[in-house]
Amino acid sequence: MTSRPTDANHTAPSDVFRSTWQYTLSFLVLVACVAAASVVDAAPRRARVSSDLRARLAAAQAGTVDVIVSGTPERIERLARRHGLAVKKALATGAVLTASATSLDSLTADEEVDAVSSDGTVLSQMALTTQTTGAEAAWSGIVRTLGRTSGRGVGVAILDSGIAAHPALAGRVVVNLDFTDERTRGGDRYGHGTHIAGIVAARGFRAEQEGADSGMAPGAHLLNLKVLKGDGSGKASDVIDAIDWAIANRHRYAIRVLNLSLGMAPTQSYRDDPLCQAVERAARAGIVVVASAGNYGQTEDGRTVLGSVTSPGISPFAITVGALRTQGTLDPSDDEVAPWSSRGPTMVDGIVKPDLVAPGSRIVSTAAANGALMQQFPDRLIDGPGARDYFAMSGTSMSAGVVSGAVALLLESRPSMSPLMVKLALQGSAQFLPNEGLIAGGAGRLSLTGVLRGRVAPRSYSHAEFWGPQFASLAPQTIIWAENRVIPDTIIWADTIIWADTIIWADTIIWADTIIWADTIIWADTIIWADTIIWADTIIWADTIIWADTIIWAD
């Protein structure tokens, strides 16, 4: 029998069929890919849109809506003309535009537009601080690293409902501006802003600077930037306008701190949120921004809500503050995070927040005579009625005011500190609350008595310490604030994040088996940290993290 040839050049009929089929299949796949690419190319480009506007577009909701778009005046003019939009308000970095359903849809498809956000409504965050936080120790010079400090020379801008006349605030306010349409010259018809101002910088009875009823930093001066109306609400664009004014006038009035005891629902990433973008501009200009975490940490039926931090507290450029209940005692062992204080991680970006907690329950401070809050809650009036009215209020708003005052004390002592360094200092000296976890208590309880005492020892946090004992065995599903629905895999889960004293100034969350408490994050090549000079090649700059091999600490 003759054998079949096995020449390498010989191809069996079955091989020919197989080869032909493979070529045909490859060709069909190529055609499909090209067709798909053509469809993709043909698909209209869409700008990033906040979740509330997405819902509006999906429902084809009629009527007009005010939106915020970034861009130069020339770009805004082109967009308005192209899409038939009305320019309602010009901003330093864009404008508020009024859009119909049709024009909103066309605007989001415009190639010149990167992101579109609603001009949302911001609300005040309302639900014996100087001793428990260490402020009185700082006044007297007991805190060795600070010396004697009262916040003198430090300007704190209060972006709130205004500041009313009150004996304890006489001579404290150097600027009164109204960014709302009430045009009250900064007067406070609500009462919230006056209360915050007193927490930050009130003087005591008989006008003594450092008394039992003084604010955290009685030597600081205040700038009254009114952004909330008489009902405690305001527009995001007004807050943005006030922030940009503070940036432009920071040198003229020595503005070093912005207090934002207000918030709105987080509908998009902090990278696209215009309010968070304004916070970032302020921080990069050298102004420390302190924001309240929000009071949405608990549902009406008592369930804890995670991911409930409000904007602009979701920004990594802000020092975001949760509320602590001190139980009316000086003993820190009975302190607890208030159940209504908003919890992290942040809803869209999954950043660890709040950054720390401070007293925020039943805080007594200055009251606005005849303000809406006094009329609504007369039982909270402590002294009065009369010229020396004081009022008890609770909320992360109050906690933010406490931290703003603490920042003023720190900056008088160390005026060269950057916002990042201030954040590191406050978190590094905070007293961690293991029963609360990072997502409720952040780095821990504000404590000025330990500030700037040296480097923070690196440590790891257990899974239970990250979430708190209550959520140690949490399934990867949780209630998300705002829409109150269960969404899997949207929260940072399990082992997670670099909590680097902490800054996520970078865009990248690093996943690891342990949580790292690092004290080597550096914003420049050289940093003076208390009495220690850090020489390092480690730099965090904008969105890039570069890790170096060697860090040398010198005394």
C-alpha positions as CSV (number, residue, x, y, z in Angstrom):
1,M,0.0,0.0,0.0
2,T,1.3,3.4,-0.9
3,S,1.6,5.8,1.9
4,R,0.1,9.3,1.9
5,P,2.7,12.0,1.1
6,T,3.8,14.0,4.2
7,D,5.5,16.8,2.4
8,A,5.4,20.0,4.3
9,N,4.1,21.8,1.3
10,H,1.1,19.4,0.9
11,T,-2.2,20.6,2.4
12,A,-5.0,18.2,3.0
13,P,-8.5,19.3,1.8
14,S,-9.8,19.4,5.4
15,D,-6.9,21.8,6.3
16,V,-7.8,24.0,3.3
17,F,-11.4,24.1,4.6
18,R,-10.3,24.9,8.1
19,S,-7.9,27.6,7.0
20,T,-10.6,29.2,4.7
21,W,-13.1,29.2,7.6
22,Q,-10.6,30.8,9.9
23,Y,-9.8,33.5,7.4
24,T,-13.6,34.1,6.9
25,L,-14.2,34.2,10.6
26,S,-11.4,36.6,11.1
27,F,-12.7,38.8,8.4
28,L,-16.2,38.8,9.8
29,V,-14.8,39.7,13.3
30,L,-12.8,42.5,11.7
31,V,-15.9,43.8,9.9
32,A,-17.9,43.6,13.1
33,C,-15.2,45.5,15.0
34,V,-15.1,48.2,12.3
35,A,-18.9,48.5,12.4
36,A,-18.9,48.7,16.2
37,A,-16.2,51.4,16.0
38,S,-18.3,53.3,13.5
39,V,-21.3,53.1,15.8
40,V,-19.2,54.3,18.7
41,D,-17.8,57.1,16.6
42,A,-21.3,58.0,15.5
43,A,-22.7,58.0,19.1
44,P,-23.0,61.6,20.4
45,R,-20.4,62.6,23.0
46,R,-22.0,63.4,26.3
47,A,-20.7,65.6,29.1
48,R,-20.5,64.3,32.7
49,V,-23.8,65.2,34.3
50,S,-24.8,65.2,38.0
51,S,-27.2,62.5,39.0
52,D,-30.1,64.8,39.6
53,L,-29.8,66.2,36.1
54,R,-29.5,62.7,34.6
55,A,-32.8,61.8,36.3
56,R,-34.4,64.9,34.9
57,L,-33.2,64.1,31.4
58,A,-34.3,60.5,31.7
59,A,-37.8,61.5,32.8
60,A,-38.0,64.2,30.1
61,Q,-39.1,66.6,32.8
62,A,-40.6,69.8,31.5
63,G,-39.8,73.3,32.7
64,T,-36.4,75.1,33.2
65,V,-33.5,74.3,35.5
66,D,-30.5,76.3,36.6
67,V,-27.2,74.6,35.8
68,I,-23.5,75.4,36.4
69,V,-21.0,75.2,33.5
70,S,-17.3,76.0,33.7
71,G,-15.5,78.0,31.1
72,T,-14.3,81.4,30.0
73,P,-16.8,84.3,29.4
74,E,-16.3,83.7,25.7
75,R,-17.1,80.0,25.9
76,I,-20.2,80.7,28.1
77,E,-21.4,83.3,25.6
78,R,-21.0,80.8,22.7
79,L,-22.8,78.1,24.6
80,A,-25.7,80.4,25.6
81,R,-26.1,81.6,22.0
82,R,-25.8,78.1,20.5
83,H,-28.3,76.4,22.8
84,G,-30.7,79.3,23.6
85,L,-29.6,79.5,27.3
86,A,-30.1,82.5,29.6
87,V,-27.1,83.5,31.6
88,K,-28.5,83.9,35.1
89,K,-25.2,84.6,37.0
90,A,-21.6,85.0,36.0
91,L,-19.0,83.2,38.2
92,A,-15.2,83.5,38.3
93,T,-14.8,80.2,36.5
94,G,-18.1,79.8,34.6
95,A,-21.7,80.7,34.9
96,V,-25.2,79.7,36.1
97,L,-27.3,79.1,33.0
98,T,-31.1,78.6,32.8
99,A,-31.9,75.7,30.5
100,S,-35.1,74.1,29.2
101,A,-35.4,70.3,28.8
102,T,-34.5,70.6,25.1
103,S,-31.6,73.0,25.6
104,L,-30.3,70.9,28.6
105,D,-30.1,67.8,26.4
106,S,-28.3,69.6,23.6
107,L,-25.9,71.3,26.1
108,T,-24.8,67.9,27.5
109,A,-24.0,66.8,24.0
110,D,-21.9,69.8,23.2
111,E,-18.2,69.0,22.6
112,E,-17.1,72.2,24.4
113,V,-18.8,71.0,27.7
114,D,-17.0,68.6,30.0
115,A,-19.5,68.6,32.9
116,V,-22.9,70.0,33.8
117,S,-24.1,70.4,37.4
118,S,-27.3,71.6,38.9
119,D,-27.2,74.8,40.9
120,G,-28.3,72.8,43.9
121,T,-29.7,74.0,47.2
122,V,-27.2,74.1,50.1
123,L,-28.5,73.9,53.7
124,S,-27.1,74.7,57.1
125,Q,-25.9,71.6,58.9
126,M,-27.7,71.9,62.2
127,A,-29.3,68.9,64.1
128,L,-18.4,73.5,76.8
129,T,-16.1,73.2,73.8
130,T,-13.0,75.2,74.7
131,Q,-12.0,72.9,77.6
132,T,-12.5,69.6,75.9
133,T,-10.7,70.6,72.7
134,G,-7.6,72.1,74.4
135,A,-8.4,75.7,73.3
136,E,-8.1,77.1,76.8
137,A,-4.8,75.4,77.2
138,A,-3.6,77.1,74.0
139,W,-4.8,80.5,75.3
140,S,-2.7,80.1,78.4
141,G,0.4,78.8,76.7
142,I,0.2,75.3,78.2
143,V,0.5,73.7,74.8
144,R,4.2,73.9,74.4
145,T,4.3,73.5,70.7
146,L,1.9,76.4,70.1
147,G,2.8,78.9,72.8
148,R,0.3,81.4,73.9
149,T,-2.2,81.8,71.0
150,S,-5.7,83.2,70.5
151,G,-5.9,83.3,66.7
152,R,-4.8,86.9,66.5
153,G,-4.1,88.1,62.9
154,V,-6.0,85.1,61.4
155,G,-9.1,85.9,59.3
156,V,-11.9,83.3,59.3
157,A,-14.5,83.7,56.6
158,I,-18.0,82.5,57.8
159,L,-20.0,81.5,54.7
160,D,-23.4,81.1,56.3
161,S,-26.7,82.9,57.0
162,G,-25.0,86.2,58.1
163,I,-23.8,87.5,61.4
164,A,-26.1,89.6,63.6
165,A,-25.1,92.3,66.0
166,H,-24.2,90.8,69.4
167,P,-22.0,92.1,72.2
168,A,-19.7,89.1,72.2
169,L,-19.1,89.7,68.5
170,A,-18.6,93.4,68.6
171,G,-15.4,94.4,66.8
172,R,-14.9,90.9,65.5
173,V,-16.4,91.3,62.0
174,V,-14.3,93.3,59.5
175,V,-16.3,92.6,56.3
176,N,-20.1,92.2,55.7
177,L,-21.1,91.0,52.3
178,D,-24.3,89.5,51.0
179,F,-24.1,87.1,48.1
180,T,-27.8,86.2,48.2
181,D,-30.7,88.1,46.7
182,E,-31.9,89.2,50.1
183,R,-29.5,92.2,50.1
184,T,-29.4,92.5,53.9
185,R,-25.8,93.6,54.1
186,G,-24.9,90.4,55.9
187,G,-27.7,90.5,58.5
188,D,-28.8,87.2,60.0
189,R,-32.5,86.5,59.8
190,Y,-32.0,82.8,60.4
191,G,-29.5,82.7,63.3
192,H,-27.3,79.9,62.2
193,G,-24.3,82.1,61.0
194,T,-24.3,84.1,64.2
195,H,-24.1,80.9,66.2
196,I,-21.2,79.6,64.2
197,A,-19.4,83.0,64.4
198,G,-19.6,82.9,68.2
199,I,-18.2,79.4,68.3
200,V,-15.2,80.5,66.3
201,A,-14.4,83.9,67.7
202,A,-16.8,85.3,70.4
203,R,-15.4,87.4,73.2
204,G,-16.6,86.6,76.8
205,F,-18.7,88.8,79.2
206,R,-17.3,92.2,79.9
207,A,-15.5,91.8,76.5
208,E,-12.6,89.9,78.0
209,Q,-10.8,88.0,75.3
210,E,-10.4,84.6,77.0
211,G,-13.3,83.9,79.2
212,A,-15.4,80.8,80.0
213,D,-17.9,81.8,77.3
214,S,-15.4,82.8,74.6
215,G,-15.2,81.1,71.3
216,M,-12.4,78.9,70.2
217,A,-10.2,81.7,68.8
218,P,-11.3,84.9,70.4
219,G,-8.4,86.8,68.9
220,A,-9.3,86.0,65.3
221,H,-11.2,88.4,63.1
222,L,-14.3,87.3,61.1
223,L,-15.5,87.9,57.5
224,N,-19.2,87.7,57.2
225,L,-20.0,86.2,53.7
226,K,-23.7,85.7,53.7
227,V,-24.7,82.8,51.3
228,L,-27.8,81.4,53.1
229,K,-31.2,83.2,53.3
230,G,-33.6,83.7,56.1
231,D,-34.9,80.1,55.9
232,G,-31.3,78.6,56.1
233,S,-31.1,77.6,52.5
234,G,-29.0,79.0,49.6
235,K,-27.7,78.2,46.1
236,A,-24.4,76.5,45.3
237,S,-23.5,79.3,42.9
238,D,-23.7,81.9,45.8
239,V,-21.3,79.8,47.9
240,I,-18.9,79.4,44.9
241,D,-19.1,83.2,44.4
242,A,-18.2,83.8,48.0
243,I,-15.3,81.3,48.0
244,D,-13.8,83.0,44.9
245,W,-14.2,86.4,46.5
246,A,-12.3,85.1,49.6
247,I,-9.5,83.8,47.3
248,A,-9.2,87.1,45.5
249,N,-9.1,89.1,48.8
250,R,-7.2,86.7,51.0
251,H,-4.1,88.9,51.3
252,R,-6.1,92.1,51.9
253,Y,-8.0,90.6,54.9
254,A,-5.5,87.9,56.0
255,I,-8.1,85.2,55.2
256,R,-6.6,81.8,56.2
257,V,-9.7,79.8,57.0
258,L,-13.1,79.3,55.3
259,N,-15.9,77.8,57.5
260,L,-18.5,76.0,55.4
261,S,-21.2,74.7,57.9
262,L,-23.5,73.8,55.1
263,G,-23.9,71.1,52.5
264,M,-25.9,69.6,49.7
265,A,-26.5,66.1,48.3
266,P,-23.4,64.6,46.5
267,T,-24.6,64.0,43.0
268,Q,-21.3,63.6,41.3
269,S,-17.5,63.1,41.8
270,Y,-15.7,65.9,43.7
271,R,-13.7,66.3,40.5
272,D,-16.8,67.5,38.6
273,D,-18.7,69.1,41.5
274,P,-18.4,72.9,41.0
275,L,-18.6,73.5,44.8
276,C,-15.7,71.1,45.4
277,Q,-13.8,72.6,42.6
278,A,-14.1,76.0,44.4
279,V,-12.9,74.4,47.6
280,E,-9.8,73.0,45.8
281,R,-9.0,76.4,44.4
282,A,-9.1,77.9,47.9
283,A,-6.9,75.1,49.3
284,R,-4.4,75.6,46.5
285,A,-4.4,79.3,47.2
286,G,-3.3,78.6,50.8
287,I,-6.7,78.8,52.6
288,V,-7.8,76.1,55.0
289,V,-11.3,75.0,54.2
290,V,-13.3,73.4,57.0
291,A,-16.6,71.7,56.1
292,S,-19.3,70.0,58.0
293,A,-19.9,66.3,57.3
294,G,-23.7,66.6,57.4
295,N,-26.4,65.3,59.6
296,Y,-27.6,62.4,57.6
297,G,-26.0,59.5,59.4
298,Q,-29.3,58.0,60.6
299,T,-32.7,57.3,59.1
300,E,-35.9,58.3,61.0
301,D,-36.3,54.7,62.1
302,G,-32.8,54.6,63.6
303,R,-30.8,52.8,60.9
304,T,-27.2,53.9,60.3
305,V,-26.6,55.4,56.9
306,L,-23.2,55.1,55.3
307,G,-21.9,57.2,52.4
308,S,-23.9,60.1,53.8
309,V,-21.3,62.9,53.8
310,T,-22.5,66.0,52.0
311,S,-20.8,68.2,49.4
312,P,-18.4,70.0,49.8
313,G,-17.4,67.7,52.6
314,I,-16.7,65.0,50.1
315,S,-13.7,67.0,48.8
316,P,-10.3,65.6,49.8
317,F,-9.1,69.3,49.9
318,A,-11.5,70.1,52.8
319,I,-11.1,69.2,56.4
320,T,-14.4,67.5,56.9
321,V,-15.8,67.4,60.5
322,G,-18.2,65.0,62.1
323,A,-20.1,65.7,65.4
324,L,-19.1,64.3,68.8
325,R,-21.3,64.0,71.8
326,T,-19.3,64.9,74.9
327,Q,-22.2,64.0,77.3
328,G,-21.7,67.4,79.0
329,T,-18.6,66.2,80.7
330,L,-14.8,66.9,80.4
331,D,-14.1,63.1,80.6
332,P,-13.3,61.9,77.1
333,S,-14.0,58.3,77.9
334,D,-17.8,58.8,77.5
335,D,-17.5,60.7,74.1
336,E,-19.3,59.2,71.2
337,V,-20.0,60.2,67.6
338,A,-23.6,61.5,67.4
339,P,-25.7,58.9,65.5
340,W,-27.0,61.6,63.1
341,S,-23.5,62.6,62.2
342,S,-22.9,61.7,58.5
343,R,-20.7,58.6,57.9
344,G,-18.3,57.9,55.0
345,P,-16.9,56.7,52.8
346,T,-18.0,59.4,50.3
347,M,-20.9,58.3,48.1
348,V,-19.3,58.7,44.6
349,D,-15.6,58.6,45.0
350,G,-15.3,56.3,48.1
351,I,-12.9,58.5,50.0
352,V,-12.5,58.0,53.8
353,K,-14.5,60.8,55.5
354,P,-15.0,62.5,57.9
355,D,-11.4,63.6,58.6
356,L,-12.0,64.0,62.4
357,V,-14.7,64.8,64.8
358,A,-15.3,67.6,67.3
359,P,-18.0,68.6,69.9
360,G,-21.3,69.3,68.1
361,S,-24.1,68.5,70.5
362,R,-25.9,71.1,72.5
363,I,-23.2,73.8,71.8
364,V,-24.0,77.1,73.5
365,S,-23.1,80.2,71.4
366,T,-24.3,83.6,70.3
367,A,-27.9,84.0,69.1
368,A,-29.4,86.3,66.6
369,A,-32.2,88.3,68.3
370,N,-35.5,87.6,66.6
371,G,-33.9,85.1,64.3
372,A,-36.1,82.3,62.8
373,L,-34.3,79.6,64.9
374,M,-35.0,81.5,68.1
375,Q,-38.7,81.8,67.2
376,Q,-38.9,78.1,66.2
377,F,-37.0,76.7,69.2
378,P,-37.5,79.1,72.2
379,D,-36.7,76.3,74.6
380,R,-33.0,76.4,73.5
381,L,-32.5,80.0,74.6
382,I,-30.0,80.0,77.4
383,D,-29.8,83.6,78.4
384,G,-32.3,86.2,77.5
385,P,-34.2,87.5,75.9
386,G,-32.0,90.5,75.8
387,A,-28.7,91.8,74.4
388,R,-26.7,88.8,75.6
389,D,-28.8,86.1,74.1
390,Y,-27.2,82.7,73.9
391,F,-28.6,79.6,72.2
392,A,-27.9,75.8,72.3
393,M,-27.7,74.1,69.0
394,S,-26.5,70.7,67.7
395,G,-25.1,69.6,64.4
396,T,-21.9,69.1,62.4
397,S,-22.2,72.8,61.6
398,M,-21.2,73.4,65.2
399,S,-18.4,70.9,65.0
400,A,-17.0,72.6,61.9
401,G,-17.0,75.9,63.8
402,V,-15.0,74.3,66.6
403,V,-12.4,73.1,64.2
404,S,-12.2,76.4,62.3
405,G,-11.4,78.1,65.6
406,A,-8.7,75.4,66.3
407,V,-7.2,76.0,62.9
408,A,-7.0,79.8,63.7
409,L,-5.1,79.0,66.9
410,L,-2.7,76.8,65.0
411,L,-2.1,79.3,62.2
412,E,-1.3,82.1,64.6
413,S,1.4,79.9,66.0
414,R,2.6,78.5,62.7
415,P,1.6,81.0,60.0
416,S,3.7,79.2,57.3
417,M,1.7,76.0,57.5
418,S,-0.1,75.0,54.3
419,P,-3.7,73.6,54.3
420,L,-2.2,70.1,53.9
421,M,0.1,70.5,56.8
422,V,-2.8,71.9,59.0
423,K,-4.8,68.8,58.1
424,L,-2.0,66.5,58.9
425,A,-1.3,68.2,62.3
426,L,-5.0,68.0,63.4
427,Q,-5.4,64.4,62.3
428,G,-2.0,63.4,63.7
429,S,-2.9,64.7,67.2
430,A,-6.5,63.5,67.2
431,Q,-7.5,60.8,69.6
432,F,-8.7,57.8,67.7
433,L,-12.1,56.4,68.7
434,P,-11.9,52.6,68.2
435,N,-15.5,52.1,69.0
436,E,-16.6,54.4,66.2
437,G,-14.3,53.4,63.3
438,L,-12.7,55.5,60.6
439,I,-15.9,56.0,58.6
440,A,-17.7,57.6,61.6
441,G,-14.9,59.2,63.6
442,G,-12.1,59.7,61.1
443,A,-8.7,60.2,62.7
444,G,-10.5,60.8,66.0
445,R,-11.4,63.5,68.5
446,L,-10.0,67.0,68.0
447,S,-7.2,67.5,70.6
448,L,-5.0,70.6,70.4
449,T,-3.0,69.6,73.5
450,G,-1.1,67.0,71.4
451,V,-0.7,69.0,68.2
452,L,2.7,69.3,66.6
453,R,4.4,67.1,69.3
454,G,6.3,65.0,66.7
455,R,5.9,62.5,64.0
456,V,2.9,60.2,64.0
457,A,3.8,56.5,64.4
458,P,2.6,54.5,61.4
459,R,0.0,51.9,62.4
460,S,-2.4,49.5,60.8
461,Y,-6.1,49.4,61.3
462,S,-8.1,46.2,61.6
463,H,-11.2,45.6,59.5
464,A,-13.3,46.3,62.6
465,E,-11.5,49.6,63.3
466,F,-12.1,50.7,59.8
467,W,-15.8,50.2,59.8
468,G,-16.3,50.3,63.6
469,P,-17.5,47.3,65.6
470,Q,-21.0,47.8,64.5
471,F,-20.1,47.0,60.9
472,A,-17.2,44.6,61.4
473,S,-19.0,41.9,59.6
474,L,-20.8,44.1,57.1
475,A,-21.7,42.5,53.8
476,P,-20.6,44.3,50.7
477,Q,-24.0,46.1,50.5
478,T,-25.1,49.1,52.4
479,I,-27.7,51.8,52.4
480,I,-26.6,54.8,50.4
481,W,-27.8,58.2,51.5
482,A,-29.9,60.4,49.1
483,E,-31.6,57.6,47.2
484,N,-31.8,55.3,50.2
485,R,-31.3,52.1,48.2
486,V,-29.1,49.1,48.5
487,I,-26.3,49.1,46.0
488,P,-23.6,46.4,46.0
489,D,-19.9,47.2,45.5
490,T,-20.2,51.0,45.7
491,I,-18.5,51.4,49.0
492,I,-14.8,50.9,49.7
493,W,-14.8,47.3,50.8
494,A,-12.7,45.3,53.1
495,D,-9.0,45.8,53.4
496,T,-8.5,49.0,51.9
497,I,-7.0,52.5,51.6
498,I,-4.1,54.5,52.4
499,W,-5.2,56.7,55.3
500,A,-2.2,58.9,55.1
501,D,-2.8,61.3,57.8
502,T,-4.8,61.6,55.4
503,I,-4.9,63.0,52.4
504,I,-6.2,61.7,49.2
505,W,-5.0,64.7,47.3
506,A,-4.2,62.2,44.6
507,D,-6.9,60.6,42.5
508,T,-5.9,57.1,43.2
509,I,-7.1,54.9,46.1
510,I,-4.6,52.3,46.9
511,W,-5.9,48.9,47.8
512,A,-3.9,46.9,50.3
513,D,-4.2,44.2,53.0
514,T,-3.8,46.7,55.8
515,I,-4.8,50.3,56.3
516,I,-1.7,52.4,56.4
517,W,-1.4,55.4,58.7
518,A,1.5,57.2,57.0
519,D,3.1,60.4,58.1
520,T,5.4,60.9,55.1
521,I,3.1,62.5,52.6
522,I,4.9,65.6,51.4
523,W,3.5,68.4,49.2
524,A,6.9,69.7,48.4
525,D,10.5,68.6,48.5
526,T,11.0,69.9,52.0
527,I,8.6,70.4,54.8
528,I,9.1,71.8,58.3
529,W,7.0,69.7,60.6
530,A,7.0,71.1,64.1
531,D,10.7,71.1,65.1
532,T,11.5,68.4,62.6
533,I,12.7,68.9,59.1
534,I,11.6,66.1,56.7
535,W,14.0,65.6,53.8
536,A,12.4,63.3,51.3
537,D,12.0,62.4,47.8
538,T,8.4,61.5,48.3
539,I,6.1,63.9,46.6
540,I,2.4,64.0,46.2
541,W,1.6,66.6,43.5
542,A,-1.9,66.8,42.0
543,D,-2.8,63.4,40.7
544,T,0.5,61.7,40.8
545,I,2.1,59.8,43.7
546,I,5.8,59.2,43.5
547,W,7.3,57.0,46.2
548,A,10.9,57.2,47.1
549,D,13.3,54.8,48.9
550,T,14.7,57.0,51.6
551,I,13.3,59.3,54.1
552,I,15.6,61.0,56.5
553,W,14.3,62.6,59.7
554,A,16.6,65.3,61.4
555,D,16.1,66.9,64.8
